[in-house]
Amino acid sequence: MAMPLDAAGVSREEAMAGLFTPFRLRQLVLPNRIVMAPMGRCFATDGVLADGYADYFRKRVEGGVGLILGEASSVADEGSSNPTSPRFYGDAALEAWRAPIAAVHAAGGAFMPQIWHAGLARAPGTDPFPDLPSIGPSDWYIPNTDEQLRPRPGHVYGNPMSESQIADVIARFGEAAAHAQRLGADGVEIHGAHGYLIDQFFWPTMNRRTDDYNGSLRDRTRFGAEVVREIRRRTGADFPILFRFSQWKLQDYDARTVNSPEEVADLVEPLAEAGVDLFHVSVRRFWEAAFTGSDLTLSGWTRKLSGLPTMTVGSITLDQPFGVGTDDYAEHFTKADASQHLDFSRPASMDRVLDLFAKGEFDLIAIGRALLSNPDWARIVREGRFHDLKPYSRDVLGSLA
């Protein structure tokens, strides 16, 4: 774990330098604290990555990123909500990951896939396996649709996962992590956020079970903890395991997984005991205090209560946060005209990053959209050349550049 910095007397320059110091996670040593967030680019056919990912990731490492997190990759046939998302199983799909991993390593960076199961975020009939049922903790799903900004009812479909289905999905996560280890990945991130399967177990709105996988928040972490435990069993003691969780869901941007420090402990302690090494805390605005009565962010509370390092993410160096009510939200989820550009030229949010990093609230920072327009974001920011950062617009999503 990186040493926490003492905010008192730490200059902006010293805090910036701290972001570019090495970071150890088990036997892995990252060259710095800058991470490429796992953005879903969805350039896959039959689960196989398109050509271009090796260069796409390599450019970001050459631009100063220390760790690349691959986009959400399904662990099972029924696990993907998008037919163009990659898989992390099957010979052809796994083979396609070799070149990107090798390219990242050759450039001096580390690579971890993000393994994922969409659960009931996959609507029944979704290609490429339309005949497979969608599965989740229970049968209740709040849909992710273009009506997202308006009140809408939930849908009831499918059946609650059986014990055998739960065991199968847990095994699939373990197999995917073992595949990642064999391919030479430096660890794995479990996607337990944003209203997908593991998060659906955390979330009482969608978890209506009557067995040991529901009840208190600690009870609702059981499925996620069993996934972690299986991955640890399959990969051994030295393979880093990251776990991403979030407050917000794609189905409900105002939803909250935890509502107090006590609930943070209820969530992260069982996962840490199961084998998590680092928590990736996903919020829409990384700088916001998590709860009334304290200035600590959710990442800060997670670090304090788990005793583990954390990674923060959410609107770093963007002039407006990602979320409901912004033009950027409309561009991505309601397919509005992509006319809004986000300005990077103002370093205000970077000052917040440095201040919170100096206070020891997180160890790593994950950058998403800013890295799409600026592969060399890390170098530019380190040198203080904010005026050289290119604006982000939805146009950059059209290719792997």
Rosetta blueprint (number, residue, H / E / L):
1 M L
2 A L
3 M L
4 P L
5 L L
6 D L
7 A L
8 A L
9 G L
10 V L
11 S L
12 R H
13 E H
14 E H
15 A H
16 M H
17 A H
18 G H
19 L H
20 F L
21 T L
22 P L
23 F E
24 R E
25 L E
26 R L
27 Q L
28 L E
29 V E
30 L E
31 P L
32 N L
33 R L
34 I E
35 V E
36 M E
37 A L
38 P L
39 M L
40 G L
41 R L
42 C L
43 F L
44 A E
45 T E
46 D L
47 G L
48 V E
49 L E
50 A L
51 D L
52 G L
53 Y H
54 A H
55 D H
56 Y H
57 F H
58 R H
59 K H
60 R H
61 V H
62 E H
63 G L
64 G L
65 V L
66 G L
67 L E
68 I E
69 L E
70 G E
71 E E
72 A E
73 S E
74 S E
75 V L
76 A L
77 D H
78 E H
79 G H
80 S L
81 S L
82 N L
83 P L
84 T L
85 S L
86 P L
87 R E
88 F L
89 Y L
90 G L
91 D H
92 A H
93 A H
94 L H
95 E H
96 A H
97 W L
98 R H
99 A H
100 P H
101 I H
102 A H
103 A H
104 V H
105 H H
106 A H
107 A L
108 G L
109 G L
110 A E
111 F E
112 M E
113 P E
114 Q E
115 I E
116 W E
117 H L
118 A L
119 G H
120 L H
121 A H
122 R L
123 A L
124 P L
125 G L
126 T L
127 D L
128 P L
129 F L
130 P L
131 D L
132 L L
133 P L
134 S L
135 I L
136 G E
137 P L
138 S L
139 D L
140 W E
141 Y E
142 I L
143 P L
144 N L
145 T L
146 D L
147 E L
148 Q L
149 L L
150 R L
151 P L
152 R L
153 P L
154 G L
155 H E
156 V E
157 Y L
158 G L
159 N L
160 P E
161 M L
162 S L
163 E H
164 S H
165 Q H
166 I H
167 A H
168 D H
169 V H
170 I H
171 A H
172 R H
173 F H
174 G H
175 E H
176 A H
177 A H
178 A H
179 H H
180 A H
181 Q H
182 R H
183 L L
184 G L
185 A L
186 D L
187 G L
188 V E
189 E E
190 I E
191 H E
192 G L
193 A L
194 H E
195 G L
196 Y L
197 L H
198 I H
199 D H
200 Q H
201 F H
202 F H
203 W L
204 P L
205 T L
206 M L
207 N L
208 R L
209 R L
210 T L
211 D L
212 D L
213 Y L
214 N L
215 G L
216 S L
217 L H
218 R H
219 D H
220 R H
221 T L
222 R H
223 F H
224 G H
225 A H
226 E H
227 V H
228 V H
229 R H
230 E H
231 I H
232 R H
233 R H
234 R H
235 T H
236 G L
237 A L
238 D L
239 F L
240 P L
241 I E
242 L E
243 F E
244 R E
245 F E
246 S E
247 Q L
248 W L
249 K E
250 L L
251 Q L
252 D E
253 Y L
254 D L
255 A L
256 R L
257 T L
258 V L
259 N L
260 S L
261 P H
262 E H
263 E H
264 V H
265 A H
266 D H
267 L H
268 V H
269 E H
270 P H
271 L H
272 A H
273 E H
274 A H
275 G L
276 V L
277 D L
278 L E
279 F E
280 H E
281 V E
282 S E
283 V L
284 R L
285 R L
286 F L
287 W L
288 E L
289 A L
290 A L
291 F L
292 T L
293 G L
294 S L
295 D L
296 L L
297 T L
298 L H
299 S H
300 G H
301 W H
302 T H
303 R H
304 K H
305 L H
306 S H
307 G L
308 L L
309 P L
310 T E
311 M E
312 T E
313 V E
314 G L
315 S L
316 I L
317 T L
318 L L
319 D L
320 Q L
321 P L
322 F L
323 G L
324 V L
325 G L
326 T L
327 D H
328 D H
329 Y H
330 A H
331 E H
332 H H
333 F H
334 T L
335 K L
336 A L
337 D L
338 A L
339 S L
340 Q L
341 H L
342 L E
343 D L
344 F L
345 S L
346 R L
347 P L
348 A H
349 S H
350 M H
351 D H
352 R H
353 V H
354 L H
355 D H
356 L H
357 F H
358 A H
359 K L
360 G L
361 E L
362 F L
363 D L
364 L E
365 I E
366 A E
367 I E
368 G L
369 R H
370 A H
371 L H
372 L H
373 S H
374 N L
375 P L
376 D L
377 W H
378 A H
379 R H
380 I H
381 V H
382 R H
383 E L
384 G L
385 R L
386 F H
387 H H
388 D H
389 L L
390 K L
391 P L
392 Y E
393 S L
394 R H
395 D H
396 V H
397 L H
398 G H
399 S L
400 L L
401 A L
